[in-house]
Amino acid sequence: MLSAMVLPEKREYVVITGNKVSVAAGTSLGNINCAYTSSQKDTLELNRQIPQRDRLRLDIPVKEFNCGNVFLNKDFAKALNASQHPYAKIEVVCLKKEGRDYKGNLNLIVAGKIIPLQNVSFHSYPGKGV
């Protein structure tokens, strides 16, 4: 008689305790860096395609990006057509651990367009999560 035991698949998760989205861009006037921070929490499974229902989704009010001064904030909102599309949206499709940080794929929805991005860097901050 032969018997076998199937071990459960090992799954890894990461707990999201907050997030910061940074956008760096070049303009005719120079470079700008804009950021948005929130305390949205979630838990994501690593190293696999995340099912649609389980994906981390961020709805970011475009007018809440901070670019360093009021004029750049207004220009950034105008460039993203905030009057027609007041939210930029991010959906994390997959996430993999690489060293101390993470890489993943996401869908960026901005100004009504869906832009798939691959191999995006996610950084963890001690005591603050990913």
MIKOL-331728 format. One record per atom (N, C-alpha, C): atom name; residue in one letter; x, y, z; residue number from 1. Coordinates in nm, 4 decimals, always signed. Layout:
BEGIN
<CA a <X Y Z> NUM>
...
END
This chain:
BEGIN
<N m <+0.0847 -0.1168 +0.0000> 1>
<CA m <+0.0000 +0.0000 +0.0000> 1>
<C m <+0.0895 +0.1234 +0.0000> 1>
<N l <+0.0530 +0.2214 -0.0804> 2>
<CA l <+0.1287 +0.3446 -0.0938> 2>
<C l <+0.0408 +0.4607 -0.0507> 2>
<N s <+0.0941 +0.5490 +0.0284> 3>
<CA s <+0.0156 +0.6670 +0.0679> 3>
<C s <+0.0992 +0.7912 +0.0422> 3>
<N a <+0.0314 +0.8990 +0.0198> 4>
<CA a <+0.0997 +1.0258 -0.0071> 4>
<C a <+0.0286 +1.1368 +0.0671> 4>
<N m <+0.1059 +1.2355 +0.1011> 5>
<CA m <+0.0482 +1.3501 +0.1693> 5>
<C m <+0.0778 +1.4745 +0.0852> 5>
<N v <-0.0223 +1.5531 +0.0600> 6>
<CA v <-0.0047 +1.6762 -0.0163> 6>
<C v <+0.0059 +1.7914 +0.0831> 6>
<N l <+0.1172 +1.8628 +0.0756> 7>
<CA l <+0.1358 +1.9776 +0.1646> 7>
<C l <+0.0633 +2.0987 +0.1088> 7>
<N p <+0.0065 +2.1793 +0.1957> 8>
<CA p <-0.0615 +2.2993 +0.1457> 8>
<C p <+0.0382 +2.3939 +0.0800> 8>
<N e <-0.0093 +2.4632 -0.0202> 9>
<CA e <+0.0727 +2.5598 -0.0919> 9>
<C e <+0.1116 +2.6734 +0.0034> 9>
<N k <+0.2398 +2.7099 +0.0012> 10>
<CA k <+0.2870 +2.8191 +0.0863> 10>
<C k <+0.2460 +2.9527 +0.0229> 10>
<N r <+0.1803 +3.0353 +0.1013> 11>
<CA r <+0.1367 +3.1657 +0.0529> 11>
<C r <+0.2001 +3.2742 +0.1379> 11>
<N e <+0.2389 +3.3826 +0.0721> 12>
<CA e <+0.2973 +3.4957 +0.1431> 12>
<C e <+0.2083 +3.6176 +0.1224> 12>
<N y <+0.1998 +3.6991 +0.2258> 13>
<CA y <+0.1167 +3.8189 +0.2216> 13>
<C y <+0.1980 +3.9390 +0.2670> 13>
<N v <+0.1531 +4.0545 +0.2282> 14>
<CA v <+0.2107 +4.1793 +0.2779> 14>
<C v <+0.0950 +4.2649 +0.3273> 14>
<N v <+0.1164 +4.3287 +0.4404> 15>
<CA v <+0.0150 +4.4171 +0.4983> 15>
<C v <+0.0493 +4.5599 +0.4590> 15>
<N i <-0.0452 +4.6261 +0.3966> 16>
<CA i <-0.0292 +4.7655 +0.3557> 16>
<C i <-0.0867 +4.8519 +0.4681> 16>
<N t <-0.0045 +4.9380 +0.5247> 17>
<CA t <-0.0512 +5.0216 +0.6365> 17>
<C t <-0.0666 +5.1680 +0.5972> 17>
<N g <-0.0379 +5.1986 +0.4745> 18>
<CA g <-0.0505 +5.3345 +0.4227> 18>
<C g <+0.0198 +5.3393 +0.2886> 18>
<N n <+0.0018 +5.4461 +0.2158> 19>
<CA n <+0.0670 +5.4531 +0.0863> 19>
<C n <+0.1010 +5.5963 +0.0488> 19>
<N k <+0.2026 +5.6061 -0.0336> 20>
<CA k <+0.2442 +5.7342 -0.0893> 20>
<C k <+0.2681 +5.7120 -0.2378> 20>
<N v <+0.2029 +5.7912 -0.3186> 21>
<CA v <+0.2184 +5.7848 -0.4631> 21>
<C v <+0.2973 +5.9071 -0.5049> 21>
<N s <+0.4094 +5.8849 -0.5744> 22>
<CA s <+0.4936 +5.9950 -0.6209> 22>
<C s <+0.4958 +5.9977 -0.7726> 22>
<N v <+0.4878 +6.1168 -0.8271> 23>
<CA v <+0.4920 +6.1365 -0.9717> 23>
<C v <+0.6040 +6.2352 -1.0008> 23>
<N a <+0.6980 +6.1942 -1.0842> 24>
<CA a <+0.8061 +6.2826 -1.1275> 24>
<C a <+0.7865 +6.3074 -1.2771> 24>
<N a <+0.7933 +6.4326 -1.3169> 25>
<CA a <+0.7714 +6.4662 -1.4581> 25>
<C a <+0.8573 +6.5848 -1.4973> 25>
<N g <+0.8863 +6.5925 -1.6252> 26>
<CA g <+0.9594 +6.7056 -1.6789> 26>
<C g <+0.8646 +6.7967 -1.7548> 26>
<N t <+0.8798 +6.9260 -1.7371> 27>
<CA t <+0.7989 +7.0245 -1.8091> 27>
<C t <+0.8921 +7.1215 -1.8792> 27>
<N s <+0.8359 +7.2123 -1.9572> 28>
<CA s <+0.9178 +7.3133 -2.0237> 28>
<C s <+0.9827 +7.4075 -1.9223> 28>
<N l <+0.9278 +7.4118 -1.8014> 29>
<CA l <+0.9825 +7.4975 -1.6960> 29>
<C l <+1.0782 +7.4232 -1.6028> 29>
<N g <+1.0918 +7.2928 -1.6215> 30>
<CA g <+1.1793 +7.2142 -1.5349> 30>
<C g <+1.1091 +7.0887 -1.4857> 30>
<N n <+1.1701 +7.0233 -1.3895> 31>
<CA n <+1.1153 +6.8994 -1.3351> 31>
<C n <+1.0225 +6.9280 -1.2180> 31>
<N i <+0.9196 +6.8441 -1.2057> 32>
<CA i <+0.8306 +6.8555 -1.0898> 32>
<C i <+0.8179 +6.7183 -1.0237> 32>
<N n <+0.7941 +6.7204 -0.8956> 33>
<CA n <+0.7675 +6.5993 -0.8181> 33>
<C n <+0.6410 +6.6251 -0.7387> 33>
<N c <+0.5408 +6.5435 -0.7620> 34>
<CA c <+0.4137 +6.5583 -0.6927> 34>
<C c <+0.3877 +6.4307 -0.6127> 34>
<N a <+0.3218 +6.4444 -0.4985> 35>
<CA a <+0.2981 +6.3277 -0.4137> 35>
<C a <+0.1585 +6.3329 -0.3521> 35>
<N y <+0.1083 +6.2148 -0.3243> 36>
<CA y <-0.0188 +6.1977 -0.2544> 36>
<C y <+0.0032 +6.0899 -0.1492> 36>
<N t <-0.0429 +6.1141 -0.0273> 37>
<CA t <-0.0266 +6.0186 +0.0819> 37>
<C t <-0.1625 +5.9882 +0.1427> 37>
<N s <-0.1843 +5.8604 +0.1750> 38>
<CA s <-0.3078 +5.8224 +0.2437> 38>
<C s <-0.2770 +5.7136 +0.3457> 38>
<N s <-0.3727 +5.6881 +0.4310> 39>
<CA s <-0.3553 +5.5852 +0.5333> 39>
<C s <-0.4401 +5.4616 +0.5033> 39>
<N q <-0.4773 +5.4425 +0.3772> 40>
<CA q <-0.5576 +5.3263 +0.3381> 40>
<C q <-0.4815 +5.1985 +0.3710> 40>
<N k <-0.5501 +5.1012 +0.4293> 41>
<CA k <-0.4894 +4.9750 +0.4694> 41>
<C k <-0.5460 +4.8602 +0.3867> 41>
<N d <-0.4632 +4.7567 +0.3678> 42>
<CA d <-0.5069 +4.6397 +0.2935> 42>
<C d <-0.4062 +4.5268 +0.3153> 42>
<N t <-0.4396 +4.4073 +0.2719> 43>
<CA t <-0.3488 +4.2928 +0.2748> 43>
<C t <-0.3503 +4.2322 +0.1353> 43>
<N l <-0.2304 +4.2095 +0.0789> 44>
<CA l <-0.2198 +4.1534 -0.0552> 44>
<C l <-0.1384 +4.0248 -0.0523> 44>
<N e <-0.1799 +3.9294 -0.1347> 45>
<CA e <-0.1020 +3.8065 -0.1493> 45>
<C e <+0.0095 +3.8332 -0.2495> 45>
<N l <+0.1280 +3.7839 -0.2168> 46>
<CA l <+0.2447 +3.8054 -0.3021> 46>
<C l <+0.2601 +3.6950 -0.4053> 46>
<N n <+0.3349 +3.7273 -0.5097> 47>
<CA n <+0.3843 +3.6306 -0.6080> 47>
<C n <+0.2761 +3.5602 -0.6889> 47>
<N r <+0.1701 +3.6304 -0.7187> 48>
<CA r <+0.0675 +3.5741 -0.8066> 48>
<C r <-0.0183 +3.6876 -0.8608> 48>
<N q <-0.0905 +3.6565 -0.9673> 49>
<CA q <-0.1877 +3.7508 -1.0218> 49>
<C q <-0.2987 +3.7664 -0.9175> 49>
<N i <-0.3274 +3.8875 -0.8772> 50>
<CA i <-0.4284 +3.9106 -0.7743> 50>
<C i <-0.5660 +3.9108 -0.8414> 50>
<N p <-0.6592 +3.8280 -0.7910> 51>
<CA p <-0.7937 +3.8273 -0.8507> 51>
<C p <-0.8562 +3.9671 -0.8449> 51>
<N q <-0.9353 +3.9989 -0.9436> 52>
<CA q <-0.9990 +4.1310 -0.9571> 52>
<C q <-1.0618 +4.1785 -0.8264> 52>
<N r <-1.1347 +4.0916 -0.7579> 53>
<CA r <-1.2071 +4.1315 -0.6367> 53>
<C r <-1.1150 +4.1620 -0.5182> 53>
<N d <-0.9890 +4.1123 -0.5223> 54>
<CA d <-0.8967 +4.1278 -0.4096> 54>
<C d <-0.7910 +4.2358 -0.4309> 54>
<N r <-0.7944 +4.3054 -0.5419> 55>
<CA r <-0.6893 +4.4027 -0.5735> 55>
<C r <-0.6996 +4.5281 -0.4884> 55>
<N l <-0.5829 +4.5809 -0.4537> 56>
<CA l <-0.5762 +4.7097 -0.3867> 56>
<C l <-0.6101 +4.8161 -0.4897> 56>
<N r <-0.7069 +4.8996 -0.4571> 57>
<CA r <-0.7473 +5.0085 -0.5464> 57>
<C r <-0.7356 +5.1405 -0.4714> 57>
<N l <-0.6718 +5.2342 -0.5351> 58>
<CA l <-0.6608 +5.3687 -0.4793> 58>
<C l <-0.7350 +5.4649 -0.5703> 58>
<N d <-0.8253 +5.5414 -0.5141> 59>
<CA d <-0.8916 +5.6497 -0.5863> 59>
<C d <-0.8327 +5.7784 -0.5311> 59>
<N i <-0.7509 +5.8439 -0.6109> 60>
<CA i <-0.6750 +5.9589 -0.5647> 60>
<C i <-0.7361 +6.0875 -0.6203> 60>
<N p <-0.7844 +6.1756 -0.5327> 61>
<CA p <-0.8338 +6.3046 -0.5813> 61>
<C p <-0.7162 +6.3821 -0.6428> 61>
<N v <-0.7230 +6.4089 -0.7713> 62>
<CA v <-0.6126 +6.4743 -0.8423> 62>
<C v <-0.5749 +6.6064 -0.7754> 62>
<N k <-0.6731 +6.6792 -0.7261> 63>
<CA k <-0.6448 +6.8096 -0.6646> 63>
<C k <-0.5748 +6.7972 -0.5294> 63>
<N e <-0.5598 +6.6746 -0.4768> 64>
<CA e <-0.4902 +6.6563 -0.3499> 64>
<C e <-0.3433 +6.6193 -0.3666> 64>
<N f <-0.2953 +6.6098 -0.4913> 65>
<CA f <-0.1515 +6.5913 -0.5128> 65>
<C f <-0.0798 +6.7182 -0.4699> 65>
<N n <+0.0312 +6.7018 -0.4017> 66>
<CA n <+0.1114 +6.8163 -0.3577> 66>
<C n <+0.2374 +6.8218 -0.4431> 66>
<N c <+0.2500 +6.9277 -0.5204> 67>
<CA c <+0.3648 +6.9443 -0.6096> 67>
<C c <+0.4632 +7.0497 -0.5585> 67>
<N g <+0.4412 +7.0987 -0.4402> 68>
<CA g <+0.5368 +7.1926 -0.3812> 68>
<C g <+0.4877 +7.3351 -0.3714> 68>
<N n <+0.3993 +7.3757 -0.4622> 69>
<CA n <+0.3396 +7.5095 -0.4505> 69>
<C n <+0.2058 +7.5135 -0.5241> 69>
<N v <+0.1290 +7.6142 -0.4948> 70>
<CA v <-0.0076 +7.6258 -0.5465> 70>
<C v <-0.0106 +7.6280 -0.6992> 70>
<N f <+0.0836 +7.6977 -0.7616> 71>
<CA f <+0.0832 +7.7092 -0.9076> 71>
<C f <+0.1114 +7.5747 -0.9740> 71>
<N l <+0.2092 +7.4999 -0.9215> 72>
<CA l <+0.2378 +7.3675 -0.9771> 72>
<C l <+0.1219 +7.2722 -0.9520> 72>
<N n <+0.0585 +7.2832 -0.8355> 73>
<CA n <-0.0586 +7.1987 -0.8056> 73>
<C n <-0.1681 +7.2214 -0.9091> 73>
<N k <-0.1950 +7.3477 -0.9408> 74>
<CA k <-0.2990 +7.3802 -1.0398> 74>
<C k <-0.2605 +7.3311 -1.1786> 74>
<N d <-0.1341 +7.3488 -1.2177> 75>
<CA d <-0.0876 +7.3029 -1.3483> 75>
<C d <-0.0974 +7.1509 -1.3602> 75>
<N f <-0.0614 +7.0816 -1.2526> 76>
<CA f <-0.0678 +6.9353 -1.2515> 76>
<C f <-0.2131 +6.8894 -1.2670> 76>
<N a <-0.3036 +6.9508 -1.1915> 77>
<CA a <-0.4462 +6.9156 -1.2002> 77>
<C a <-0.4998 +6.9431 -1.3408> 77>
<N k <-0.4577 +7.0527 -1.3999> 78>
<CA k <-0.5019 +7.0862 -1.5356> 78>
<C k <-0.4477 +6.9845 -1.6371> 78>
<N a <-0.3206 +6.9459 -1.6210> 79>
<CA a <-0.2595 +6.8493 -1.7126> 79>
<C a <-0.3309 +6.7144 -1.7066> 79>
<N l <-0.3827 +6.6793 -1.5888> 80>
<CA l <-0.4549 +6.5527 -1.5738> 80>
<C l <-0.6052 +6.5685 -1.5962> 80>
<N n <-0.6454 +6.6858 -1.6429> 81>
<CA n <-0.7848 +6.7128 -1.6756> 81>
<C n <-0.8771 +6.6840 -1.5565> 81>
<N a <-0.8403 +6.7405 -1.4403> 82>
<CA a <-0.9144 +6.7139 -1.3153> 82>
<C a <-1.0593 +6.7604 -1.3215> 82>
<N s <-1.0904 +6.8590 -1.4046> 83>
<CA s <-1.2293 +6.9051 -1.4132> 83>
<C s <-1.3195 +6.7964 -1.4733> 83>
<N q <-1.2675 +6.7199 -1.5678> 84>
<CA q <-1.3433 +6.6105 -1.6298> 84>
<C q <-1.3222 +6.4761 -1.5588> 84>
<N h <-1.2015 +6.4578 -1.5036> 85>
<CA h <-1.1631 +6.3313 -1.4385> 85>
<C h <-1.0996 +6.3642 -1.3036> 85>
<N p <-1.1814 +6.3872 -1.2020> 86>
<CA p <-1.1292 +6.4349 -1.0734> 86>
<C p <-1.0462 +6.3330 -0.9953> 86>
<N y <-1.0481 +6.2065 -1.0357> 87>
<CA y <-0.9717 +6.1036 -0.9647> 87>
<C y <-0.8749 +6.0328 -1.0588> 87>
<N a <-0.7543 +6.0110 -1.0111> 88>
<CA a <-0.6615 +5.9174 -1.0732> 88>
<C a <-0.6809 +5.7876 -0.9960> 88>
<N k <-0.6745 +5.6758 -1.0651> 89>
<CA k <-0.6996 +5.5477 -0.9983> 89>
<C k <-0.5827 +5.4540 -1.0236> 89>
<N i <-0.5509 +5.3789 -0.9202> 90>
<CA i <-0.4442 +5.2796 -0.9295> 90>
<C i <-0.5004 +5.1473 -0.8807> 90>
<N e <-0.4727 +5.0420 -0.9569> 91>
<CA e <-0.5161 +4.9071 -0.9212> 91>
<C e <-0.3930 +4.8174 -0.9267> 91>
<N v <-0.3551 +4.7574 -0.8136> 92>
<CA v <-0.2390 +4.6688 -0.8087> 92>
<C v <-0.2805 +4.5307 -0.8597> 92>
<N v <-0.2162 +4.4868 -0.9676> 93>
<CA v <-0.2505 +4.3611 -1.0347> 93>
<C v <-0.1691 +4.2446 -0.9784> 93>
<N c <-0.0409 +4.2673 -0.9512> 94>
<CA c <+0.0421 +4.1654 -0.8869> 94>
<C c <+0.1569 +4.2332 -0.8144> 94>
<N l <+0.2122 +4.1626 -0.7173> 95>
<CA l <+0.3184 +4.2189 -0.6337> 95>
<C l <+0.4130 +4.1059 -0.5956> 95>
<N k <+0.5446 +4.1305 -0.6131> 96>
<CA k <+0.6461 +4.0305 -0.5799> 96>
<C k <+0.7532 +4.0956 -0.4939> 96>
<N k <+0.8013 +4.0189 -0.3974> 97>
<CA k <+0.9078 +4.0684 -0.3102> 97>
<C k <+1.0407 +4.0556 -0.3827> 97>
<N e <+1.1190 +4.1636 -0.3797> 98>
<CA e <+1.2532 +4.1645 -0.4371> 98>
<C e <+1.3459 +4.2290 -0.3361> 98>
<N g <+1.4222 +4.1451 -0.2665> 99>
<CA g <+1.5093 +4.1975 -0.1610> 99>
<C g <+1.4243 +4.2532 -0.0478> 99>
<N r <+1.4496 +4.3782 -0.0119> 100>
<CA r <+1.3729 +4.4412 +0.0960> 100>
<C r <+1.2519 +4.5176 +0.0430> 100>
<N d <+1.2427 +4.5310 -0.0884> 101>
<CA d <+1.1329 +4.6055 -0.1487> 101>
<C d <+1.0474 +4.5130 -0.2344> 101>
<N y <+0.9627 +4.5727 -0.3175> 102>
<CA y <+0.8670 +4.4960 -0.3981> 102>
<C y <+0.8633 +4.5523 -0.5393> 102>
<N k <+0.8264 +4.4677 -0.6341> 103>
<CA k <+0.8009 +4.5076 -0.7725> 103>
<C k <+0.6641 +4.4526 -0.8084> 103>
<N g <+0.5951 +4.5236 -0.8952> 104>
<CA g <+0.4641 +4.4749 -0.9330> 104>
<C g <+0.4115 +4.5391 -1.0588> 104>
<N n <+0.2957 +4.4914 -1.0985> 105>
<CA n <+0.2248 +4.5459 -1.2137> 105>
<C n <+0.1002 +4.6157 -1.1626> 105>
<N l <+0.0645 +4.7237 -1.2285> 106>
<CA l <-0.0561 +4.7947 -1.1892> 106>
<C l <-0.1228 +4.8562 -1.3099> 106>
<N n <-0.2487 +4.8890 -1.2923> 107>
<CA n <-0.3227 +4.9657 -1.3921> 107>
<C n <-0.3385 +5.1060 -1.3377> 107>
<N l <-0.2990 +5.2033 -1.4161> 108>
<CA l <-0.3145 +5.3432 -1.3813> 108>
<C l <-0.4250 +5.3992 -1.4694> 108>
<N i <-0.5267 +5.4554 -1.4069> 109>
<CA i <-0.6357 +5.5177 -1.4823> 109>
<C i <-0.6272 +5.6670 -1.4563> 109>
<N v <-0.5923 +5.7414 -1.5605> 110>
<CA v <-0.5723 +5.8849 -1.5463> 110>
<C v <-0.6292 +5.9549 -1.6691> 110>
<N a <-0.7024 +6.0627 -1.6449> 111>
<CA a <-0.7657 +6.1396 -1.7522> 111>
<C a <-0.8495 +6.0501 -1.8427> 111>
<N g <-0.9132 +5.9490 -1.7843> 112>
<CA g <-1.0014 +5.8605 -1.8593> 112>
<C g <-0.9317 +5.7515 -1.9378> 112>
<N k <-0.8000 +5.7402 -1.9265> 113>
<CA k <-0.7253 +5.6393 -2.0003> 113>
<C k <-0.6673 +5.5352 -1.9040> 113>
<N i <-0.6707 +5.4085 -1.9453> 114>
<CA i <-0.6108 +5.3006 -1.8667> 114>
<C i <-0.4701 +5.2759 -1.9196> 114>
<N i <-0.3726 +5.2868 -1.8294> 115>
<CA i <-0.2330 +5.2679 -1.8666> 115>
<C i <-0.1763 +5.1534 -1.7833> 115>
<N p <-0.1534 +5.0360 -1.8449> 116>
<CA p <-0.0920 +4.9265 -1.7688> 116>
<C p <+0.0572 +4.9551 -1.7499> 116>
<N l <+0.1044 +4.9420 -1.6279> 117>
<CA l <+0.2460 +4.9642 -1.5970> 117>
<C l <+0.3035 +4.8359 -1.5387> 117>
<N q <+0.4215 +4.7980 -1.5860> 118>
<CA q <+0.4843 +4.6750 -1.5389> 118>
<C q <+0.6153 +4.7059 -1.4679> 118>
<N n <+0.6493 +4.6175 -1.3754> 119>
<CA n <+0.7758 +4.6254 -1.3036> 119>
<C n <+0.7918 +4.7572 -1.2275> 119>
<N v <+0.6842 +4.8012 -1.1656> 120>
<CA v <+0.6834 +4.9248 -1.0876> 120>
<C v <+0.7445 +4.8964 -0.9508> 120>
<N s <+0.8273 +4.9869 -0.9019> 121>
<CA s <+0.8912 +4.9705 -0.7708> 121>
<C s <+0.7983 +5.0165 -0.6594> 121>
<N f <+0.7891 +4.9340 -0.5560> 122>
<CA f <+0.7171 +4.9667 -0.4331> 122>
<C f <+0.8207 +4.9589 -0.3218> 122>
<N h <+0.8235 +5.0555 -0.2340> 123>
<CA h <+0.9225 +5.0574 -0.1278> 123>
<C h <+0.8556 +5.0430 +0.0078> 123>
<N s <+0.9197 +4.9675 +0.0942> 124>
<CA s <+0.8681 +4.9552 +0.2302> 124>
<C s <+0.9477 +5.0486 +0.3207> 124>
<N y <+0.8803 +5.0994 +0.4207> 125>
<CA y <+0.9419 +5.1905 +0.5157> 125>
<C y <+0.9272 +5.1299 +0.6537> 125>
<N p <+1.0384 +5.1132 +0.7268> 126>
<CA p <+1.0327 +5.0500 +0.8594> 126>
<C p <+0.9242 +5.1127 +0.9474> 126>
<N g <+0.8421 +5.0255 +1.0022> 127>
<CA g <+0.7356 +5.0719 +1.0906> 127>
<C g <+0.6168 +5.1274 +1.0169> 127>
<N k <+0.6265 +5.1391 +0.8837> 128>
<CA k <+0.5174 +5.1972 +0.8064> 128>
<C k <+0.4644 +5.1026 +0.7007> 128>
<N g <+0.5266 +4.9874 +0.6807> 129>
<CA g <+0.4782 +4.8911 +0.5829> 129>
<C g <+0.5184 +4.9267 +0.4412> 129>
<N v <+0.4422 +4.8749 +0.3436> 130>
<CA v <+0.4728 +4.8962 +0.2019> 130>
<C v <+0.3991 +5.0175 +0.1520> 130>
END
